[in-house]
Amino acid sequence: MSEDARRCWGPLTESLTRFPTNLDLDLGARDKALEQLGVRPAVLARIVATVTDVLGERDAGLLVGARPWPLLAARMQQIGKSDGPQAVADHLTRLNTDDSY
């Protein structure tokens, strides 16, 4: 298991059906990581648009540019599949208004 896979294992990756526990997950190789996690380009574009709509361009840029972004995108894709696309926006809105952290 790669160092990225070991380091990221936990609540963020729990129940991700495509988490490559036996693959060489390299979050620095974003396209490869997104492919390994099963995030298709069209879905990714919708996720980025949703993130930008909810968080604004600056915060969305920081989130999308973060190293664990492929894992976040995979989680958002999973939420969208199980609960519908609006659920992703609802989660982001809730996080955006929670200043407890």
C-alpha positions as CSV (number, residue, x, y, z in Angstrom):
1,M,0.0,0.0,0.0
2,S,1.3,3.4,-0.9
3,E,2.2,6.1,1.7
4,D,-0.8,8.2,0.5
5,A,-3.2,5.3,0.9
6,R,-1.9,4.6,4.4
7,R,-2.0,8.2,5.5
8,C,-5.5,8.8,4.2
9,W,-7.1,5.7,5.5
10,G,-9.9,6.6,8.0
11,P,-13.2,8.4,8.1
12,L,-12.7,10.1,4.7
13,T,-12.1,6.9,2.9
14,E,-14.3,4.5,4.9
15,S,-16.8,2.8,2.7
16,L,-15.4,4.3,-0.6
17,T,-16.0,1.3,-2.9
18,R,-13.1,2.2,-5.1
19,F,-10.5,3.1,-2.5
20,P,-7.3,1.5,-3.9
21,T,-6.1,-0.2,-0.7
22,N,-3.9,-2.5,-2.8
23,L,-2.9,0.1,-5.4
24,D,-0.3,2.8,-5.5
25,L,-2.5,5.8,-4.7
26,D,-0.5,8.9,-5.4
27,L,-2.5,12.0,-4.6
28,G,0.1,14.1,-6.4
29,A,-0.8,12.4,-9.7
30,R,-4.4,13.8,-9.6
31,D,-5.7,12.4,-12.9
32,K,-4.5,8.9,-12.0
33,A,-5.8,9.1,-8.5
34,L,-9.2,10.3,-9.7
35,E,-9.3,7.4,-12.2
36,Q,-8.3,4.9,-9.5
37,L,-11.1,6.2,-7.3
38,G,-13.6,6.0,-10.1
39,V,-14.3,9.7,-10.5
40,R,-15.2,10.4,-14.1
41,P,-14.4,13.7,-15.7
42,A,-18.0,14.7,-16.3
43,V,-18.9,14.0,-12.7
44,L,-15.8,15.9,-11.5
45,A,-16.8,18.9,-13.5
46,R,-20.3,18.9,-11.9
47,I,-18.7,18.5,-8.4
48,V,-16.3,21.4,-9.0
49,A,-19.2,23.6,-10.3
50,T,-21.2,22.8,-7.1
51,V,-18.2,23.5,-4.9
52,T,-17.7,26.8,-6.6
53,D,-21.4,27.8,-6.4
54,V,-21.5,27.0,-2.7
55,L,-18.1,28.1,-1.4
56,G,-17.2,30.8,-3.9
57,E,-14.2,30.8,-6.3
58,R,-11.5,31.5,-3.7
59,D,-12.4,28.8,-1.2
60,A,-13.3,26.3,-4.0
61,G,-9.9,26.9,-5.5
62,L,-8.3,26.1,-2.2
63,L,-10.3,23.0,-1.8
64,V,-9.9,21.7,-5.4
65,G,-6.2,22.5,-5.2
66,A,-5.6,20.6,-2.0
67,R,-3.6,17.3,-2.2
68,P,-6.5,15.1,-0.8
69,W,-8.9,16.6,-3.4
70,P,-9.3,13.3,-5.3
71,L,-10.5,11.6,-2.1
72,L,-12.9,14.5,-1.4
73,A,-14.2,14.3,-5.0
74,A,-14.8,10.5,-4.6
75,R,-16.7,11.1,-1.4
76,M,-18.8,13.8,-3.0
77,Q,-19.5,11.5,-5.9
78,Q,-20.6,8.8,-3.6
79,I,-22.9,11.2,-1.7
80,G,-24.4,12.4,-4.9
81,K,-25.1,8.8,-6.1
82,S,-26.7,7.7,-2.9
83,D,-28.5,10.9,-1.8
84,G,-28.7,12.9,-5.0
85,P,-26.7,15.9,-6.2
86,Q,-28.5,18.4,-4.0
87,A,-27.1,16.5,-0.9
88,V,-23.6,17.5,-1.9
89,A,-24.5,21.1,-2.0
90,D,-26.4,20.8,1.3
91,H,-23.3,19.2,3.0
92,L,-21.1,22.0,1.6
93,T,-23.5,24.7,2.7
94,R,-23.7,23.2,6.2
95,L,-19.9,23.1,6.4
96,N,-19.6,26.6,5.1
97,T,-21.8,28.0,7.8
98,D,-20.3,26.0,10.6
99,D,-17.6,28.1,12.3
100,S,-16.9,25.7,15.1
101,Y,-13.6,24.6,13.5
